């Protein structure tokens, strides 16, 4: 008797690209080493491309900050807080975990992208 086992493949949304809004980084290797002036008191706007693991997706702008900086920010829309700066790779992991907690089905549907726009500024959002 032959048994066929099907493994459930977890589909996840990924951060397929990451850009700083206010920093021109010429060499992609510099992303791994870039740090804010103060790791414990910072706020940065970034652009992230959220989509399926196969690539592509939709662009969002996200205001990354830690709790020290949060108290000085008046407009708290599109905020994503972290305790302190580690590196870009760790930040991307945290952003991906957040997206996949919101959408555990991992589906790259228009509905999910529109729902994410309630948290992050979506490239297709109407000006509010």
N, C-alpha and C positions, 0 to 999 in steps of 0.2 A: 504494500500500500504506500502510495506516495502522498506526503503531506506538503502542502505549499504554505509557507508562512509569509504573510504580508506585514511588513513593518510600517507602522504609521509614521509618515514623514511630517515633521513639524514645519509648517510654512511660517516664515517670519518676515516682517518688514524690516528693512535695513536702512542705515544711513549710508547712502551710496556716494555722497560727496559732502565736503565740509569746507566752508570758507569764512574767514573773518571779514566783517564789514569794514573795519577801520584800520586794518593792517595789510599792507602789500607784502606778501611773502613770495619772493621770486623763485626760490628753490623749494620744491615739495618736501625735501628732507627737513627743512626748517620748521615745519608743522610739528614734528615730533619733539623739538626742543624749545619751541616758543613758550614763554611764561609771562604772565602779567607782572607788573612792577611789584605788587603785593599779593602773594598767593592767598592771603586770608581776608582781603578786602578789595574786591574787583567786580566790575561789571563790563560785559562785552556783548555786542550784537554779533550774531553769526548767522550764516545761511546754511541750511542743511537740505540735502536732497533725500527725501524719504520715498522708498519704493521696495519692490520685491528683490529678493536676493539675486535675481538674474540681471538686475540693473535698471536704470531709468527711475522715474518717479516724479514727484512734485516738490518744488522748492518752498521752503518755509524760512522765515526769519524768526530767530529765537533770542530773547534777551537773557543771557547767562549771567548769573551773579551769585554771590554768597550772602549769607545772612547779615553780615556787617554792612554791605553795600545796599541791601534791600531797604533798609530804613531810610536811606537818602533818595530813593527812587520814587518820584511822585506817581507816574503812570505805570501801574503794575501789570498791564496787559502783556501777554506773551512771555512772562517770566518763567525761567527754569532755574531753581536754586540748587546749588551744590555746597557742601560744607567748606571745602577749600579746593584750590587748583592743584591737580596732580599732573596731568598732561592731556593732550588732545585725544589720544587713544582711549583713556579712561572716561573722558567726557562723552565721546561717541558711544561707548558701551552703556553709560548711564542714560543717554538719550534713547538708544535702541530699547533698553529695558522698559523705559517709560512708554514708548510707542506700543510695544508688544503687551504691556499690561492693559493699555486702553483697548487694543484690538488683538485679543489672543487667537483669533481665527487666522491672523496673518494675511487676510485678503486685501489685495491692492484695489479695492473697489472705490468708485467715486464717493460713495457714502462715507467710507472711513476717512478719506482725504478731507472731505468737507467737515466731518466731526473733529478731526485734528485741528482744523482752523479755529476752533473755539479756544484752543490752547496756544497755538503758535500762528504767526501771521503767514497765511497761505498766499502763494503767488497769484491765485485767482480770486482772492477775497475782494469784495466790494469795499471801497473806501468807507470807513465809518467815522 
